[in-house]
Structures are given as structure tokens and as C-alpha cells.
Amino acid sequence: MKKISFLIFLFLLVTVVSAQNKKLAQTGMKFLNVATDPRAVAMGEAFTSVEGSSTALFFNPAGLARMQSSFEGTVGSTQWIADINHVFASAAIATPGNEYGVFGFTLQSVDYGEITRTIRVTNSAEQYMDVGTFSPVALSLGIGYARSLSDRFSVGGRVAFNMQDLGDGISSVDGFNNPLADNNRAEVLSFDFGMYYKTGLKSLNFAMSVRNFSKEIKFQREGFQLPLTFRIGVSANVADFIFDEQDANQILLTVDAVNSRDYPETINMGGEYVFMKILAIRAGYMFGYDEKGFSAGIGVHQAIEGIDLGVDYAYSPFGIFGTVNRFAIQFYF
């Protein structure tokens, strides 16, 4: 227990110290901040203390530790603003009896579409000349691991390779008037880690996570860091406090406090009602954001020939940018 208390103290110390040295709106590779899992988004992205799914790797790797199935996988897509498409996938494999923990894998890919490439021509009336198109891309590949250190306490981590390619930029010409291009590509490793604690009071759980910890990188001149994010979350199945016996229906409530390098502190809240372990109805709200706020979604899960399948959808208005839709398919056995 002393080791667990020390780890929690160390985690909070690192969180507080790092938070005091942050600079808002000074980060790059923003795609890492886009939540892709429909279930999590529908619940207001208050997902730090929700466990049992491979998508926990995107919020708190420690949530993998008590996965009930031997294998779980999720694939999905996000119709992001400005016709930007995000695709994600996650998978988790448990060792026999979870004796040696759970291993997980993640993928995030972003297609920004085609963008017109121009160069400035000083002796032209239009001043800019169209020189074709280019297609920026972004990619993140990660591997994670989680393990229960006791019947209540779990830890987990993930390391990810992140890449963003914004295409070649024509900066000047050589002595023969041939264009000279700069390569706008950046690569960096990032680290996530988290803790998960069952309080012992019914289903009340407490969790903490740090995401996108990395060194400083740059494309050309100015350096930047990834969107480092600290989360503290609590959750509970309210039905446990209402009914004496275990009921087939669940009412999960979650709350996250978020401290990010990108924006001031925020509070996320969410809820999920599960009927007969088949139909899930979700809603959430994110406080402190300019454009994000209310979100909602639905999920359907059914066992077919020994394989459990699920389909999730999330609807989240994004202010002046319109509506963002997310879809995912989950399968586990």
C-alpha cells in the first residue's frame, strides 16, 4: 500500500509541476487531441476512469488491466471539420488469466484531402501562381501495456510513434531558376501513462493519466511540443447504489478534470445507460470550451456465433464548424 501511495503522490507532483510551466496554444500535431472513440465522445470525453476496452489506450492505458475478454478490437472513423477524415483502430490481447497483464495496439491516421499549392510571383499582377496540389497526412502508431498490481490498483503505459507530413514547400530558386523545396515533415515518440484505483465503495473508481509527453520538435525554425494533457477522473455505476442486487441495467456516470497545454482547465461530464447489456444510450457535456459542449450517442451490442459485436455512434455539435459524426465497430471474444 505504501508503494501505491508513493506512486500516486509522484504522479500528482509531476502533474502540478508540469502544469505550472505550460504555455497555452503552443503545441503541434493537433490531431492527437481529437478524440475518435464514439463511446467516449458521446460521454463528453469523460473516459479516464472507464475500463475494459482497448480504446482506453487513448485516454488512460491503465484501463486495459482488467479486460474481461481474451481479445478486443475496435475500428472507426471520424468525419472531422473542414472535410478532414480521421481513422482509428485499437486492439488488446490479455495474457492467460491476466497473470502477465494486457498488451494493446493503437493506430490513428488523418487524411486532410488535397490542398492547392501556390507560390508567390512578384512580377505577376495576381502575385500568386497555382503549381498543383499536395495532400498532407498524419499518422500515429502505438503499443501499450497494463497490469493490475493488486485487486484495486492498476497501472499502464503506451509509447507511440507520431508523424505529420505537411508536404514540400517551395522556398526559393537556385541560380538556374529551379525551385528549391523544404521538407515539412516531423516525427517524434510520445509517452502516455496512467493509474486506476478501485475505491472499494461499490463501483466508485478513481483514475489519472498523462498523455502526449514528448521532447520538443520542429518543422523548420520554431520548435513546438505535443498537446500534453493531464486528466483526473471518477466514475460509478449509480445502479449499484440504488439496487441491492446486481441488475442487468447499468447507469454509468463519469467526471473528468482536464489540464491541457493547449487550453485552460476544463470539466467533462458524461453518462451511459445500458439496457439488458444490449442497448446503450449516452450523453455528455464539456464545460469551458468555445465550440464544444453537448454530445450524445448510441451503441448496440450483440453476441453472434461466439463473437460479441458492437456498433457505436456519437453526435457532437462543433459550433460554427457544424456537426461531427463518429462511427465505430467493436468485436471481442
BAZAFI-505445 format. One record per residue (C-alpha): residue number from 1; x, y, z. Coordinates in steps of 0.1 Angstrom, whole numbers, plus 5000, padded with zeros to 4 digits. Layout:
N
+-----+------+------+------+
: num :   xx :   yy :   zz :
+-----+------+------+------+
: NUM :    X :    Y :    Z :
...
+-----+------+------+------+
This chain:
333
+-----+------+------+------+
: num :   xx :   yy :   zz :
+-----+------+------+------+
:   1 : 5000 : 5000 : 5000 :
:   2 : 5029 : 5023 : 5007 :
:   3 : 5042 : 5018 : 4972 :
:   4 : 5008 : 5026 : 4957 :
:   5 : 5005 : 5058 : 4978 :
:   6 : 5040 : 5068 : 4967 :
:   7 : 5031 : 5063 : 4930 :
:   8 : 5000 : 5084 : 4934 :
:   9 : 5020 : 5112 : 4951 :
:  10 : 5047 : 5111 : 4924 :
:  11 : 5020 : 5113 : 4897 :
:  12 : 5003 : 5143 : 4913 :
:  13 : 5037 : 5160 : 4918 :
:  14 : 5046 : 5157 : 4882 :
:  15 : 5012 : 5169 : 4871 :
:  16 : 5013 : 5200 : 4893 :
:  17 : 5049 : 5210 : 4883 :
:  18 : 5043 : 5205 : 4846 :
:  19 : 5010 : 5224 : 4847 :
:  20 : 5028 : 5254 : 4862 :
:  21 : 5052 : 5256 : 4832 :
:  22 : 5028 : 5253 : 4803 :
:  23 : 5021 : 5278 : 4775 :
:  24 : 4987 : 5278 : 4760 :
:  25 : 4982 : 5273 : 4723 :
:  26 : 5019 : 5265 : 4717 :
:  27 : 5016 : 5229 : 4705 :
:  28 : 5016 : 5210 : 4672 :
:  29 : 5003 : 5177 : 4658 :
:  30 : 4968 : 5187 : 4670 :
:  31 : 4953 : 5156 : 4656 :
:  32 : 4964 : 5138 : 4687 :
:  33 : 4939 : 5158 : 4707 :
:  34 : 4910 : 5147 : 4685 :
:  35 : 4890 : 5120 : 4704 :
:  36 : 4880 : 5093 : 4680 :
:  37 : 4861 : 5067 : 4701 :
:  38 : 4823 : 5073 : 4697 :
:  39 : 4815 : 5059 : 4731 :
:  40 : 4840 : 5082 : 4748 :
:  41 : 4829 : 5113 : 4728 :
:  42 : 4792 : 5106 : 4734 :
:  43 : 4800 : 5107 : 4772 :
:  44 : 4817 : 5141 : 4769 :
:  45 : 4851 : 5126 : 4766 :
:  46 : 4850 : 5118 : 4804 :
:  47 : 4866 : 5085 : 4799 :
:  48 : 4897 : 5084 : 4822 :
:  49 : 4881 : 5061 : 4848 :
:  50 : 4863 : 5038 : 4823 :
:  51 : 4880 : 5004 : 4819 :
:  52 : 4877 : 4972 : 4799 :
:  53 : 4881 : 4984 : 4763 :
:  54 : 4912 : 4988 : 4740 :
:  55 : 4901 : 5024 : 4734 :
:  56 : 4911 : 5031 : 4769 :
:  57 : 4946 : 5034 : 4755 :
:  58 : 4936 : 5068 : 4740 :
:  59 : 4926 : 5081 : 4775 :
:  60 : 4942 : 5060 : 4802 :
:  61 : 4963 : 5029 : 4794 :
:  62 : 4956 : 5015 : 4829 :
:  63 : 4920 : 5009 : 4819 :
:  64 : 4932 : 4978 : 4800 :
:  65 : 4944 : 4959 : 4831 :
:  66 : 4911 : 4942 : 4839 :
:  67 : 4898 : 4934 : 4804 :
:  68 : 4874 : 4905 : 4807 :
:  69 : 4878 : 4890 : 4772 :
:  70 : 4909 : 4874 : 4757 :
:  71 : 4909 : 4898 : 4727 :
:  72 : 4891 : 4930 : 4719 :
:  73 : 4894 : 4952 : 4688 :
:  74 : 4878 : 4984 : 4676 :
:  75 : 4879 : 5003 : 4643 :
:  76 : 4862 : 5035 : 4635 :
:  77 : 4862 : 5068 : 4617 :
:  78 : 4855 : 5105 : 4624 :
:  79 : 4841 : 5130 : 4600 :
:  80 : 4860 : 5159 : 4613 :
:  81 : 4856 : 5196 : 4604 :
:  82 : 4868 : 5210 : 4571 :
:  83 : 4863 : 5176 : 4554 :
:  84 : 4892 : 5161 : 4574 :
:  85 : 4888 : 5124 : 4579 :
:  86 : 4902 : 5105 : 4610 :
:  87 : 4905 : 5068 : 4611 :
:  88 : 4915 : 5049 : 4642 :
:  89 : 4919 : 5013 : 4654 :
:  90 : 4928 : 4997 : 4687 :
:  91 : 4933 : 4961 : 4699 :
:  92 : 4941 : 4945 : 4732 :
:  93 : 4953 : 4909 : 4740 :
:  94 : 4952 : 4896 : 4775 :
:  95 : 4977 : 4870 : 4788 :
:  96 : 4961 : 4839 : 4803 :
:  97 : 4942 : 4849 : 4834 :
:  98 : 4957 : 4884 : 4830 :
:  99 : 4986 : 4870 : 4850 :
: 100 : 5012 : 4889 : 4830 :
: 101 : 4990 : 4919 : 4821 :
: 102 : 4973 : 4931 : 4789 :
: 103 : 4991 : 4943 : 4757 :
: 104 : 4975 : 4968 : 4734 :
: 105 : 4980 : 4984 : 4700 :
: 106 : 4967 : 5017 : 4685 :
: 107 : 4965 : 5034 : 4651 :
: 108 : 4954 : 5069 : 4642 :
: 109 : 4955 : 5082 : 4606 :
: 110 : 4944 : 5115 : 4592 :
: 111 : 4936 : 5124 : 4556 :
: 112 : 4935 : 5162 : 4551 :
: 113 : 4924 : 5159 : 4515 :
: 114 : 4940 : 5178 : 4486 :
: 115 : 4952 : 5214 : 4491 :
: 116 : 4961 : 5238 : 4463 :
: 117 : 4999 : 5246 : 4462 :
: 118 : 5008 : 5281 : 4453 :
: 119 : 5040 : 5302 : 4451 :
: 120 : 5044 : 5339 : 4451 :
: 121 : 5054 : 5356 : 4418 :
: 122 : 5064 : 5392 : 4425 :
: 123 : 5063 : 5403 : 4388 :
: 124 : 5028 : 5390 : 4383 :
: 125 : 4996 : 5410 : 4386 :
: 126 : 4980 : 5382 : 4406 :
: 127 : 5012 : 5377 : 4427 :
: 128 : 5005 : 5340 : 4433 :
: 129 : 5007 : 5311 : 4409 :
: 130 : 4990 : 5278 : 4411 :
: 131 : 5016 : 5249 : 4410 :
: 132 : 4993 : 5219 : 4416 :
: 133 : 4981 : 5202 : 4448 :
: 134 : 4995 : 5183 : 4477 :
: 135 : 4980 : 5160 : 4504 :
: 136 : 4991 : 5164 : 4540 :
: 137 : 4989 : 5133 : 4562 :
: 138 : 4993 : 5124 : 4598 :
: 139 : 4999 : 5090 : 4615 :
: 140 : 5003 : 5077 : 4650 :
: 141 : 5012 : 5041 : 4659 :
: 142 : 5013 : 5029 : 4695 :
: 143 : 5019 : 4999 : 4717 :
: 144 : 5007 : 4998 : 4753 :
: 145 : 5007 : 4976 : 4784 :
: 146 : 4987 : 4975 : 4816 :
: 147 : 4987 : 4953 : 4847 :
: 148 : 4969 : 4951 : 4880 :
: 149 : 4993 : 4954 : 4909 :
: 150 : 4965 : 4945 : 4934 :
: 151 : 4928 : 4938 : 4934 :
: 152 : 4922 : 4976 : 4934 :
: 153 : 4952 : 4993 : 4918 :
: 154 : 4964 : 4991 : 4882 :
: 155 : 4990 : 5009 : 4861 :
: 156 : 4995 : 5012 : 4824 :
: 157 : 5015 : 5030 : 4797 :
: 158 : 5018 : 5035 : 4760 :
: 159 : 5046 : 5046 : 4736 :
: 160 : 5036 : 5060 : 4702 :
: 161 : 5054 : 5070 : 4670 :
: 162 : 5038 : 5101 : 4657 :
: 163 : 5044 : 5116 : 4622 :
: 164 : 5029 : 5146 : 4604 :
: 165 : 5038 : 5154 : 4568 :
: 166 : 5026 : 5188 : 4555 :
: 167 : 5042 : 5184 : 4521 :
: 168 : 5072 : 5201 : 4504 :
: 169 : 5072 : 5239 : 4505 :
: 170 : 5089 : 5258 : 4477 :
: 171 : 5110 : 5285 : 4495 :
: 172 : 5133 : 5299 : 4467 :
: 173 : 5150 : 5292 : 4434 :
: 174 : 5186 : 5283 : 4426 :
: 175 : 5209 : 5300 : 4401 :
: 176 : 5192 : 5283 : 4372 :
: 177 : 5157 : 5293 : 4384 :
: 178 : 5149 : 5258 : 4395 :
: 179 : 5126 : 5258 : 4426 :
: 180 : 5141 : 5247 : 4459 :
: 181 : 5117 : 5229 : 4483 :
: 182 : 5118 : 5224 : 4521 :
: 183 : 5106 : 5192 : 4536 :
: 184 : 5078 : 5199 : 4562 :
: 185 : 5078 : 5165 : 4579 :
: 186 : 5081 : 5159 : 4617 :
: 187 : 5084 : 5127 : 4637 :
: 188 : 5085 : 5121 : 4674 :
: 189 : 5079 : 5095 : 4701 :
: 190 : 5054 : 5102 : 4727 :
: 191 : 5046 : 5086 : 4761 :
: 192 : 5013 : 5081 : 4779 :
: 193 : 5009 : 5066 : 4814 :
: 194 : 4981 : 5062 : 4839 :
: 195 : 4968 : 5048 : 4871 :
: 196 : 4935 : 5032 : 4880 :
: 197 : 4921 : 5027 : 4916 :
: 198 : 4890 : 5009 : 4928 :
: 199 : 4880 : 5026 : 4960 :
: 200 : 4860 : 4996 : 4973 :
: 201 : 4829 : 5018 : 4978 :
: 202 : 4805 : 4999 : 4955 :
: 203 : 4816 : 5007 : 4919 :
: 204 : 4832 : 5041 : 4926 :
: 205 : 4865 : 5043 : 4907 :
: 206 : 4893 : 5069 : 4906 :
: 207 : 4919 : 5073 : 4878 :
: 208 : 4946 : 5096 : 4865 :
: 209 : 4965 : 5098 : 4832 :
: 210 : 4992 : 5118 : 4813 :
: 211 : 4991 : 5119 : 4775 :
: 212 : 5015 : 5131 : 4748 :
: 213 : 5046 : 5136 : 4768 :
: 214 : 5075 : 5141 : 4744 :
: 215 : 5105 : 5162 : 4735 :
: 216 : 5103 : 5194 : 4716 :
: 217 : 5103 : 5191 : 4678 :
: 218 : 5101 : 5215 : 4648 :
: 219 : 5093 : 5216 : 4611 :
: 220 : 5117 : 5244 : 4600 :
: 221 : 5126 : 5270 : 4626 :
: 222 : 5104 : 5273 : 4656 :
: 223 : 5101 : 5244 : 4679 :
: 224 : 5069 : 5231 : 4695 :
: 225 : 5057 : 5203 : 4717 :
: 226 : 5028 : 5178 : 4715 :
: 227 : 4995 : 5186 : 4732 :
: 228 : 5004 : 5173 : 4767 :
: 229 : 4972 : 5166 : 4787 :
: 230 : 4966 : 5156 : 4823 :
: 231 : 4933 : 5140 : 4834 :
: 232 : 4918 : 5130 : 4867 :
: 233 : 4886 : 5112 : 4866 :
: 234 : 4860 : 5094 : 4888 :
: 235 : 4831 : 5071 : 4877 :
: 236 : 4805 : 5049 : 4893 :
: 237 : 4776 : 5027 : 4882 :
: 238 : 4747 : 5045 : 4900 :
: 239 : 4726 : 5014 : 4899 :
: 240 : 4749 : 4998 : 4925 :
: 241 : 4739 : 5024 : 4950 :
: 242 : 4702 : 5021 : 4942 :
: 243 : 4695 : 4984 : 4939 :
: 244 : 4707 : 4958 : 4965 :
: 245 : 4710 : 4931 : 4938 :
: 246 : 4730 : 4932 : 4906 :
: 247 : 4707 : 4944 : 4879 :
: 248 : 4710 : 4939 : 4841 :
: 249 : 4707 : 4976 : 4836 :
: 250 : 4736 : 5000 : 4843 :
: 251 : 4737 : 5037 : 4848 :
: 252 : 4774 : 5048 : 4845 :
: 253 : 4782 : 5084 : 4854 :
: 254 : 4817 : 5099 : 4848 :
: 255 : 4835 : 5132 : 4855 :
: 256 : 4870 : 5143 : 4843 :
: 257 : 4890 : 5173 : 4852 :
: 258 : 4913 : 5181 : 4823 :
: 259 : 4945 : 5202 : 4823 :
: 260 : 4960 : 5207 : 4789 :
: 261 : 4989 : 5226 : 4774 :
: 262 : 4966 : 5238 : 4747 :
: 263 : 4938 : 5254 : 4767 :
: 264 : 4927 : 5263 : 4803 :
: 265 : 4914 : 5238 : 4827 :
: 266 : 4880 : 5222 : 4818 :
: 267 : 4855 : 5198 : 4833 :
: 268 : 4839 : 5169 : 4813 :
: 269 : 4809 : 5150 : 4824 :
: 270 : 4791 : 5120 : 4809 :
: 271 : 4766 : 5093 : 4814 :
: 272 : 4757 : 5059 : 4799 :
: 273 : 4725 : 5039 : 4804 :
: 274 : 4728 : 5003 : 4793 :
: 275 : 4696 : 4982 : 4789 :
: 276 : 4699 : 4944 : 4792 :
: 277 : 4735 : 4947 : 4781 :
: 278 : 4723 : 4953 : 4746 :
: 279 : 4714 : 4989 : 4740 :
: 280 : 4734 : 5018 : 4753 :
: 281 : 4722 : 5055 : 4754 :
: 282 : 4749 : 5081 : 4761 :
: 283 : 4752 : 5118 : 4767 :
: 284 : 4777 : 5143 : 4780 :
: 285 : 4788 : 5179 : 4783 :
: 286 : 4822 : 5196 : 4782 :
: 287 : 4825 : 5228 : 4802 :
: 288 : 4850 : 5255 : 4794 :
: 289 : 4853 : 5251 : 4756 :
: 290 : 4845 : 5277 : 4730 :
: 291 : 4828 : 5254 : 4704 :
: 292 : 4824 : 5220 : 4720 :
: 293 : 4797 : 5213 : 4746 :
: 294 : 4769 : 5188 : 4744 :
: 295 : 4774 : 5154 : 4729 :
: 296 : 4752 : 5123 : 4726 :
: 297 : 4753 : 5088 : 4711 :
: 298 : 4741 : 5053 : 4710 :
: 299 : 4755 : 5018 : 4710 :
: 300 : 4742 : 4983 : 4702 :
: 301 : 4760 : 4951 : 4713 :
: 302 : 4750 : 4915 : 4704 :
: 303 : 4767 : 4881 : 4706 :
: 304 : 4768 : 4863 : 4672 :
: 305 : 4782 : 4828 : 4670 :
: 306 : 4805 : 4832 : 4699 :
: 307 : 4818 : 4866 : 4690 :
: 308 : 4805 : 4898 : 4706 :
: 309 : 4799 : 4926 : 4682 :
: 310 : 4791 : 4962 : 4689 :
: 311 : 4783 : 4993 : 4668 :
: 312 : 4787 : 5028 : 4683 :
: 313 : 4778 : 5063 : 4671 :
: 314 : 4784 : 5097 : 4685 :
: 315 : 4769 : 5131 : 4676 :
: 316 : 4787 : 5162 : 4687 :
: 317 : 4779 : 5198 : 4676 :
: 318 : 4810 : 5219 : 4670 :
: 319 : 4797 : 5254 : 4670 :
: 320 : 4803 : 5274 : 4638 :
: 321 : 4821 : 5244 : 4623 :
: 322 : 4789 : 5223 : 4621 :
: 323 : 4784 : 5187 : 4634 :
: 324 : 4810 : 5160 : 4639 :
: 325 : 4799 : 5124 : 4634 :
: 326 : 4818 : 5093 : 4647 :
: 327 : 4813 : 5056 : 4640 :
: 328 : 4830 : 5025 : 4653 :
: 329 : 4827 : 4987 : 4652 :
: 330 : 4838 : 4967 : 4682 :
: 331 : 4844 : 4929 : 4684 :
: 332 : 4857 : 4908 : 4712 :
: 333 : 4859 : 4871 : 4723 :
+-----+------+------+------+
